[in-house]
Amino acid sequence: MSVDRRGFLAGSAALGLAQATPAIAAAAPPHAALRPVKVAPPQRFTADWQSLAAGYSAPDWFRDAKFGIWAHWAAPSVPGIGDDWYARNMYLQGHPTYDHHLKHYGHPADTGFMQIQNQWRAEHWDPAELLDLYKGAGARYFMALANHHDNLDCFASTHQPWNSTRVGPKKDIVGIWAGLARERGLRFAVSNHSAHAWHWNQIAYGYDPVGPRRGQRYDAATLTRAQGRGAWWDGLDPQQLYTGPSMAMPDGIGSLAEAGAWHAATDGLWNEGVPPDPDYVRRWTLRCRELIDRYEPDMLYFDNHDLPLQQAGLDIAAYFYNRNMARHGGRLEGVVTAKETPPQRRMGLVDVVERGQKSFIDPYPWQTETCLGNWFYGAQYERENLYKTPAKVLHTLCDVVSKNGNMMLSVPIKGDGTIDARERQIVGEIGAWMRINGAAIYATRPWRIHGEGPGGAGAGSFSEGGRDTGYTARDIRYVTRGKALHALVLGWPADGVARLTLLGRDNPVGRGEVRRVSLPGSSAPLPFTRTGDALEVRLPAAAHHAIGLALIVEGPGLVD
């Protein structure tokens, strides 16, 4: 996953995506009227933004699913310290991850990240049991990580020998996930992060600028295919994994500060450009096509701002859409995602916000992605009680859905393939709430205004706040389903009365007549009073839930 790049957030603000007040959502931004939500796809997409933007609409399955769970799982889970960028930071002398690696695995000149990849064994992985748990939590789609920035494919790749069938687990991780997910009626997605490996792995060609081994190059700089004879990596070329020294740190750097400045200016924390090696782009394209053809995913997620690798990303997006339509008799059922897409390109894919929100009802379906802890497993989250609470997860889901979005939740998996007891408990509590209130989440659409109350989410990536919720029973989020209005109350009022101020008689937003209020799955009406200030609903004590509940409000004119 990516880091907090404030320049992209500032760019979004400059395009007019202004934040709303915490109390009431802003109206849709100016680009809302660009075209209808649904358009007819072309007979065949071409690999350009004009074709993608003119012919794409998010499919109904995605708009209805609302909630997905992600197995963001690969070799960086092995150290168990929750560093999503372990494969990079272990080569950065002075970083805590470097110190951890030195203590537990040895110096990176001797034990590089490719050795950690081979220690990812998945020996206790029970994917069927995990998928049963995730489906029980209410997930309607599931995403598997196909590769991360470290360049190891987690599937049976014929274009990347460094893959999970030859290294580490010796299993087709993506293929196993795909088959079991579909058996359970879950839509299947894959996440692809490998477009960044060309710059991201360059740090492995560096060296310690200070200390007893200063100047000695790390493993990537010295390993060759020939050195693997008789070893576990016999027949594999480390240079194909690490991508070759296109921007290796030069000799003569003698301080941590100087090394840090060089990396920041050269190989960078994030780069959306194209590598100097055209063969890298060619092989990346072949890997993507094989991922699409072999596993036929419903969603292809890219960890990129805009599509990756410029024209190559456009080629793959068009290829995916065309292959998807061929499988579905001409219907376009596929989803391609990218992050913080410029408004003029938003119509060509599904926009993603990492660990954050939108402040308005986006006319185009979108997705937020978040995680119980960090993207890769960290034991400290259970030990120190750092995981997001069930209330945090569910309140985020309610807020996102009210703004025309979906939520993808990562449940970090250990290197051995298991999740810890606290994660299991959180997922179970999410499922218990969703079984009661899910009817007010699935297949819903935005109302006139997304919500009311003093609590509000930040706008943009990395704006999600702390581990616990900031919402209370005064915060209401609204969605529609058919002719009914659903009010999601984000807490339990102390006096047992939910007050929906947008539905007060004097509030023009809540125009329409209220004839009936009920709970999901119940035929019993709830007592209510409608004053000029609010619709006041007496909640049954038997329905008490600290996280909150959904109310179904019915009457002519409430839903346009």
N, C-alpha and C positions, 0 to 999 in steps of 0.2 A: 504494500500500500504506500501511499505517498505521504509526504511531509506537508506541514502547514506553509503554503506558499502565498503570502499575503498579496503579492502582485496580482495573482489571478482574482482574488476577492475584490481588490480595488478596481480591476477591470470590469467586473460584473456590476459594481455600483455605478461606474461611469456610463454603463449602457442603460441606466435608468431603472434597474431592478431595486427600487428603494425599499427600505424596511418599513413595516407597518408598526403602528403603536401596539404595545402588548395587549391592550384590551380588546381590540377589534381588528380583524384582518384587513389588509388593503385589498382593493379591487385588483383584478387581473391587470398585468402590465400592458403597455401599448401594443405589443406584438400579438395580443390575444386574437385580434380580428384578421390575422394574416390569411387564414383559410379555415374551412370546417374541420372538426376533429377527425372525421372519417373521410378518406379519399380512396378512390379505386387505384390499386397498384398497377403499374405498367405490365405489359406482357413479359418484359425483361428489364431489369435495372441495368444501367450503365454505371461505370465507376467514376462518378462525378457528383458533386454536391447538388447540382441542379436536379439530377434524376432522383437522388435519395430524398431530397426535401419535397419534391413535387409528388412522389408516389408512395410515401410511407405513412402508415397509421399504426399506432400501438394496438396489438390484437386484444380482443375482449377477454381472453383467458388471463392476460397480464393485468388488465384493468380490474378484473373481478377478484384476482387472487389475493392482493394486498400484502400478504405476509409470506416471506421466504426465509429459509435458514441456510447458512453457508458453512461448508467445511473448508475454511481457509487453513489448510493443513498440508505441511510438507516438511522438509528437513530442518528449517529454522525452528521447528517445535522441539527438536531434540535437546538443546541445552536447557530448555524450560525456564528461561529468564524473561520471557515476554518482550524480547527485542525483535521487532518486525524486520529490522535491517541488520540482523546478526551477521549475515554473510558479507556485509560491507564493513560494519563497525568493528569486527574482530581484527581487521587490518589497520585500524586507526589507532596508533599508539597514543596513550593518554585517555582513551575512551574507556568507560567501565566495562564494556563488552570485550575489549582487548584484554583487560586485566582478568576477566572471567575465563577467557579462552586460554590465556597463558597458564593460569592456575589449574584448570581442569583438563586441558587437551594438549598443551605445549605451545611452543612458539610457532607463529604462522608461517615461518620459513620451513618448518618441519611438518606441521599439521595444518593444512589449509582447509577451506570449507568443503572441498570435494571429499575429504575424509569424514566430515560431519554428515554429508549426504549419504554416505554408505552406512553410517550408524543409525539412520532412520529405518527401523525394521518393521514397524507396525505389527509387532508380534502378538498384541492382544486386541487387535482391531476386530470389531464385530459390527460391520456396517448395517446389517439388517436390523439389529437391535437399536442402533442409533437412529436409523431412519424411522423406525416405529415410534421412538421417543419424539422425534421432530414432528412427525405427522400428528401425534397426539397433542403436541403443543399448539396445533392449529396452522402449521405451515402448509401452504398450498403449492409451493415450488421449492426446489432444492438446488443449490449451486455447489459444484466441486471446483477446487483450484486445479487448473491444468498445468500451470507452471508459475514460478515466481521470478523475481529479478535475478536470482542466482542461476537461471538458465537450465534447470533440470526439468524435463517433461515428466509429468505424473501419469503418463499413459503410454501405450505401446506405439511409440513414435518410430517411424522408419527413416525420418529425416534428422533426428537428434539421438545419436547413440547414447547420450547421457540421459537416460530415462529410467523410470521406476521399475521397469521389467528387467533391467540389467544391473541397476545400482540400488542398494538399500533394500526396500521391501521385496523386490523381485515379483511385483504384482502390477497388473494394469489397474491402478487406483481409480482412474476416471471411468474405465469400463465397468468395473464392479459397482461403483456408485450408480452409474447410469441405469444398469439393468434392474437393480433393486429399487431405485426411486420410481421407475416406471411401473414396476410390479405393484407399487402402493398408490398409483394414480397421481403421482407428483410430476409436475412439469420439471424438466431437467435443464440446468444451466451450467456453463463452464466459465471460469474466469481466467483471463490470459494476461499475464504481466511481463512477458518475456521481451517486449519491444524495448525495454530499458537495459537489458543485460549488456549491451555493447559499451555503454559508458559506466554503468553501475559496477561492473566487475573490474574496472581498470585499477582500482585501489589495491587489488591483489598482486599487482606487478610492482608495488612500491617496496618500502623498507622502513625500519626504525630509524628516525633521524637522530636519536640519542640512545645511550645505554650500551650495554656490553655487546650487543649484536647490531649496532648502528651500521647502516650502509649495506647490510646483507639482505638481498632481495627475498621477498616472500615467495611462496610455492609456485604461483602462476608464472613467475619469471624464469623458472629453472626446469620445470617438468616437461617431458616429451613423451610421445607415444612409446618410444623404445624402452624408456625406463619402467614401463608397466609390465614388461614380460615376467610372467610368473606371479604377479601381484593380482589383487582383486580387480584391478582396473585394466587387466591385460586386454589389449585391442582397442582401448579408448584413448583418445588424444585429449589431454588436459587443455590444450590450446583451443579446441573447439568448445569446451565448456566455458573457459574464461574469456573467450572471444579474441585473443591476440592483443599484443601491447600497442594499441593505437595511440594511447596518450599516457604512457607510463611516466611516473614521477622521475625527473632527471636526477642524476647524481649530484651530490654536493649540498643537499639541504641538511641543515644542522640544528634545527630547533623544532619543537612541536608547533609553535605558532607559525613558523614559516611553512611547514608541511600543511597545516590546516588552511592557510591562505592559498597555497598552491592548489589544493584539492577543490576549494570553493570556486576558484577562478577557472579551473581547467576541466576536470572530469565531472564536477558538479554534483549536487544532490538530486537534481531533476533536469532532464533534458528531453524535450519533445522533438528534437531534430532527427536527422537521418545520419547513420554512421558512414564513415568514409569507405567501408568495405561493402561493395554492392552484393557480394556473395552472402553476407549476413542477412540482408533484406530478402534475397531470394530464398534462403533456407527458412527464414521466419515465415514467409508466405506459404511455403510448402507445408510447414508444421501446422499452420492455421487451417489450411485446406484439409489436411488429413484429420485434424480434430473435428472439423465440421462433417466430413464424409463418413468417418468411422463411427462417431457417436451421435450424430444427428441432434445436437442440442436445440432446445427451444429458445435459449438465450445465450448470446455471446457477449460477455462482459470484457471490456478493455479498461485497464488501469492507466488511463491516459486522459489528458485534456485535449479534446478534439480526438479524431481517430489517429491511431499510431502510425508513425513512419510515413506520414504524408500520403503519397499516391498509393503506397502498398496497403494502407489502412482502408482507403476507398475501394481498392480492388477486392479486399476481403469482405467488406460490408456488402458490396453488390453481389459477390459470389454467395455469401450466406443467404441473403434474401432470395436470390434466384433458386438456390438449392432447396430452400424451405418451401417456396411456392410449388416447386416440382413435386415435393413430397405430399403436398396438401391440395392437389388438384387445382392449382392456380390461386388458392387463398394464401395470403401472407400471414403466417402465424408466428414469425420469428421476431426476436427483440435483440437489437444491438445497443450497447450502452457506451457512453463516454462521459467524462466529468465536465461540469460547468461549460457546456457547449455554447458558443456564441448564438444569440437569438436568431440570427438569419439561418442557422443550421439546425435549430432545435427540432424542426419538423422531420428531419431525416433519421432520427434515432430516439432513444430514451435517455434523458439527461440524468446524471447521478450526482448527488451531493454526499461527500464523505464526512461522516460523523457530524452531520449538521442538518439544517432545515432550509426551507424557503419561507419567506414571510408573507406570501400571498398565495391565492389559488392560481396555480399554473394551469393554463388551458390545455397544455399538453401533459399527458401522463409522465411521471418522473419517479425516481427511486432514491431513497436515502439508504446508506449502508452504515451500520454500526456494529459494535462488538461488545460482548459481555465484559471483556477485559481488554487485552491488546490483541492484535490480529493473530499473532502466533502465541502459543501457550506460555504462560508465566505462572510458576507455582506460587509466587507471592500474592496473587490475586485471591486464592483460596486462603492462604496462611494469614493474610492481613485483612481479610474481608473487604476487598477492593472491587469486587464485581458490581456491575450495575444491578440495582434492585429490580424485582419484577415490576414494581410500580413505574420505575423509570422507563423500562422497555415498553410497557403497555401504554403509558401516557404519550410517549413518543409516537407510537403507532397510531394512536387516535389523532394526534395533531397532524401527522403526515397524511393520513387518509382524508382528513377534512380539507386538505389542500391539493387533492387529486394525485397523491403520491402512494407509493408502495414502500415497505420497509424490508430490507434484507439484513438479518441478524446473524452474525458469526458467533458460534459457540466453540471456543478454542479447544483443540484436541491435542493431547500429549503425543510425544513421538511414538509411544507404543500403541496408539490408536484408541485410547480411552479418554473419557472426560472425568473430571473430579466430582466429588459428592456435592459440592456447593452448586456447581453448574447444573447438575442433574436436578437438584431441588428447585433452582430458579426456572428451568425449563418446565418442570412439572407445575409450578405455580402459574406460569404463563398459560399453560394448557387448561388449567382449571378455570381461569377467568374467561378464556376464549370459548370454552364449551358453553358457557352461560351467555356471553355477550357477542359471540362471533357473528351472529346474524346481522348485527348493526355495523359490522366491519366489511364483510365480504360483499362483492358486487354492488357496493355503494358508489355514489357520485357526489361531488361537492354541492353544497347549497348556495344560497345567495352570498353569504358571508361565512367564513370558516369557523369563527368562534367568538367567545367573550370571556372576560375575566382578567384578573391582574397578572396571571402567569403567562409567559410567552417564551418561545424558543428564539435563539439567536438566528441570524440569517447567514448562510454561506457555510462552506466547509469548516470543520473543526470548531463549531459553535455550540455543540450539544451540552456543554456544562459538565457538572460532576456526576457522581455515581447514583445519586438519589434524585427523586423528582422534585421539581419546583412548583408543581401544580397543587391546587386544592379543590374542594368541592365548588368553589365559586367559578372555576374554569370549566367551561362547557365547549365541546366541539360538535359541530353539526355536519351531518351528511344526509343524503336522501337515498331511498331505495323504493322504486316504484312510486306510489302516491303518498308514501309515508315519510315523515321527517324523523331522523334518529338524532337524539341528543345524548352525547357521551359525556357523562358527569365524571370529572377526574378527581374523585375523592368522595367521602361520605360526609354529608353535612351533620354537624353536631346535634341539631334539633330534628333530624330526620326529614327535613323539607328541602327539596331541590328547587332553586330559584333560577329560572331561565329568563333573564332580563330582555333578551332579544325578542321574546314572545309576549312581552307585555302589550296590553291593548294599545298603548300610546306610542309604541315603537313601530315606525313605518317598515322597518326591515322584516318584522314578523307578521306582516299582513296575512290575513286568512283567519279562518275559524278553527278553534280547537274543540273537537268533539269527543276525543278519546285519547287517553294516555295509558300505556301498558308496558310491561316488561317483555323482552324477547322470549318467545316460547310459552307465553302465558296468555290465556284468554280473559283473565280477570282484569277489569279496568281499575286504574288507580284514582283515588280522589284528588281533585285539583281545584285550584282557584285561579282565575285570571284577573289580575288587577291591571291598572294602568302601567305599573312598574315592572311586572313580571308574571310569568306563569309559575305558580307555586304548586309543586307536586308532593304529596305526602308519600314517603317511601315506606314499604312494608319492612318491619324489623327483620323478618325472615330472609330478606334479600341483602342484608348488611354485608358489605365488602369494603375493606379499607381502601382498596385501589379505586373503587368507583363502580359505575354500572351504566347500562344503556337504557334510555327511555324511547319508546316509540310513540310519536305524537301524530295524530291523524285528524284531518279536517279539511274541508274544501278551501282551496286557495293557499294552503301552506307551502305546497310544492308547485312551482311554476311549470 
